[in-house]
């Protein structure tokens, strides 16, 4: 019985060698570089901006480069 219990315990424990990927948190606006507050942020295309005005400004500069 004791041998069966130790086998079950070893199977249940997950491997600790796998590292979780780190997620980078965006803290500044991509257009103007201002720090982004949690309450005031504008999310578009998977990125955070400080306002709609900055998002439009970034989109226009991106279109001009193309």
Beta strands, then each sheet from edge to edge (+ up, - down):
strand 1: 42-44
strand 2: 47-49
sheet 1: 1+ 2-
end
